[in-house]
Amino acid sequence: MMGLPADMFPYPGWLGAFIFFRLFDIWKPWLVGRADRRGDADGVMIDDLWAGLFAGIATMAAAGVAHGFFM
């Protein structure tokens, strides 16, 4: 997309964050799944916190790729 205005195709960070959160909340990798296996109300909340943290990191990495920081 060289030569096009940057605001014409912005990185949809809010959409990426939502998709990454849902992915980690459903997939339940590593600490997310471990918290969910506690089986109590705290485990449900903690698994959402871990999924949100992982989604934030993945969103920042995707934004870096989309904006060319890692290229």
Buried (B, 14 or more C-beta within 10 A) or exposed (E): EEEEEEEEEEBEEEEBBEBBBEBBBEEBEEBBBBBBEEEEEEBEEBBBEBBBBBBEEBBBBBBEEBEEEEE
